[in-house]
Amino acid sequence: MSRTAVIAGNWKMHGTVAQTRELAAALVERLGSAAKDRQVVIAPPFTSLQAAAEAVRGSAIEIGAQNVHWEASGAFTGEIAAAMLVEAGCRWVIVGHSERRQRFGETDADVARRARAALAAGLRTIICLGETLGERDGGLTLDVVRRQARAALLDLGAAAIRNVCIAYEPVWAIGTGRAATPEQAEEVHGKLREVVAEVAGGNEAERVRILYGGSVKPENVDSLMAQPDIDGALVGGASLDAESFARIVEFGA
């Protein structure tokens, strides 16, 4: 089954509204309609989502958010609801990023609840997971990602999983300049596809897009994307430069 690649840029806590408009406009100009055979997503900070949506209107670039709460409203200071993201122009959301898990204590259960809320609101959802350096050195990588994937997917059902992308992001490779080798990433992606098959069946496993995240750059994207089970990239720092991100979008060209 042919899977359309997804290239998503996670801007993290970077970019004022003015800077977001400038970078988004530069991406629209640089990419034009060249992304027809792949999906391109940018995820600016919450305060810049509407500006980004306006800047990319009419282009092939779609807007995502970096997180979402599982409740529709309430006394959840600092959180944001799925309906608010949709209203701001989002079509995608990222949940379970390692920085949320490691720095803000998000659990597998939290990630699952966020994913369910996002999907119920019609948002395509990128569910992130991955192991720490200690877990990799301890030979626990496949056990960790299997646990995380099952926790996130088990209660979703096959129909919802069709709107999910999984992003494997080894924690030790995020923001370090050190990336997993294509072979290391492919091994984990293959295991994740097996988990999807266990949860939702073989057809959904072949359909789901599994992205790699962790120091993806123009220099390594081609070798990563050449692997059969790597269906895209979740890009951090390199997504903050229009030329670098465009080159990643244009992998294999």
N, C-alpha and C positions, 0 to 999 in steps of 0.2 A: 504494500500500500504506500502510495506517495504521500509524504507529509510536508505541508507548507512550512518552511522555516520561519521562526519568530526571532527577531532581534530586538531586544528590549534594553533601553537605557535607564538605569536607576541613578537619578541625579543626586540622591541623598539630600543632605542639608546644604545645598548649593543653589544660589541663584535668587536674586531679587526679581520682582515682576519685570522690571526693565531688562534685566539680563536674560530672563527666560524668553521674553519676546524676541530679543536679538538672536539668541542661539536657535530657537525654534524656526525663526525666519531663515536663518542661514542653512538649516537642515532642509527646509522645503526647497530653497533655491538650489542646493547642492544635489539633492536626490531627485527632485522633480517627480516624474512618474516611474522612475527606474525600479521601484520596489514592487512591481506588479506580481511577481512570483514569490514574494515573501512578505510577511507582516512586520511592520516597524512600529515600535511603541516607545514613547518617552514618558518617564515618570518624574515630574518636577515636584518640589515641595507643595504642600497643600495650598499655601497662599498664592501660588502661581498657576494652579491648575486651569482656572478659567482663562487667564491670559494665554496660556499655551494652547488651549483648545481653539481660541480665536485665531492664533497665529498659524495653526496648521490646517484650518478649515479649507476643504477642497483638495487637500493633498492626500497621499496614501499613508501619512503618519497618524497614528492613533495615540490617545492620551491614557495613561494609567496613573494610579495613586500608589503610594508606598506602604499603605496600611489601611485597615478599616476595623471598626468595632463590630461586635456581633449583635449588639442591641440596636433597635431602630431609633431610639431616643432615650434620654434620661440623664441622671446625675453622674456623668462620666467625664469629668473635667479633662480637657486635653485630647479627647478622642473624637472620632468623626464617623458618621453613619454612612452606610452604603448609598442611601438615597441622596445624601448631600454630594457624594462623589459623582453620581449620575447627573445630578443637576449642574455640576460644574463642568461637565463635558467628558467625564471619564467613561471609557469602555473596558478598561482593564484595571486590575489591582494586584499588588504584590502582597503576599502574606508569608510570615514565618522566616523573613530574612535573618541571617545569622546574627546581625547586629541587634535585632529585636530579641532574639533568643538569648544571646550572650550578655548584652548590656542592660536589657530591660526585663529579663526574667520570664519571657514568654515560654509557655510549655507546649507540648504537643497538643494538649487539649485546647489551649487558647487558639492555636493555629487552626485546628479543625473547626472551631466555632466561627472564627473569622472567615474561613473559606466558605462555610455553609451560608453565612449571611451575604457574602459577596455574590455567590452564585444565585441565591434566591432573588437578588436585585437585578440580575441579568448582566453582571460584570464577569468578563473572562478573568480567570484567577490563576496567577502564577504562584504555586506553592513551593517555597524554598526549603531545602534540607541539605544536610551535609555534616561531616565529621570534623572534630578538632584534630590538631596535630597529635595530641596524646592518644586519641582513639585510633588514628591511622597507625601510629607507631606500635600500638598494642594489638594490631590485627583485627580491630573491631569495626572497620569501615562498613562492611556489608551488613553487619548486624544493626548498626546505628541507622543507616539510611532505610533499611527495611522497616525498622520500628517506626521511624518518623513517617514514612510513606503510608504504612498501614493505618496509623493513627489519623492521618489527614483524609484518607480516601474511603475508609471502611464504611462510613454511614452515608456516603454521597449518592450512590447508585450510578448505574452506567450512563444515564441521560445527563446527569450533572457533570460527570467526569469528561464528557465530550467538550466541555467549556473550561477544562483545566489544562494548564501546562505545569509540568514539574521542572523545577530548576535545581540541579545538583550544583551546590557551591561549597567545595571543601573550605572550611573555616580558615585553614592555614594558608589558603591562596588568595584571600580577599584583601585587597589593598596592600599586599606585600610585594607585588611584582613577581611572585613565584606562582606559576600555574601548574596544575596537574598535567602530566603528559597526556597526549591524545589516547594512549593505551590505558592509562589509569582511569581517565574519564569514561572511556568506552566500557570498561569493566563494570563500573558503577551504573552507568545508564542501562546496560543490559540487565543487571539485577533489578533495577527499578521497573523495567518493562515486565519482568517476571512477576513482580508484586502487583502491578496493575492487572495482569492476567488472572492472578489468584483472586483479586477483589472483584473485578468486573468482567472477566472473560477475555479470550484471546483477541477478539475483534477490537475491543476497546484498547487493548495493549498495543496493537499495531497502529491504532489511530492517534493515541496520545502523543503530544510533542514534549520531549524531554530536552531541556536547555542546559547548557553548561555555563556556570558563572564562577569567576575567580581569576582576576587579572587577565581577562580577555583583551587582546590588543590587535592592531592590524598585523603585527608580525606573527601571531600564532593562530589567528582565526581560521585560515585555510586548512591547516593540518587538523585542527579540532573538528571542523565541519566536514571533513572527509570521512569521519567515522560513521558507520551505518546507523548507530543509535543516538547520535547527537543531532538534534533537530533545531538548534538555534543557540542563542547566547543571551545571558543576562549580563550586561556590561556596566561597570561602575565608572571609574575615573576616565576611561577613554570615551565615554559618552558625553563628556563635558566639552569636547572639542569637535566642531562640526566635521572637519576633514577626517579625523580619526574614526569617528562613529560612522560616517558615510562609507569609509573604506571597509569597515567591519560588515556593514549592511551589504556591501557589494562583494562579499567573500566569493572566491572562486572565479572572479572575472579576469 
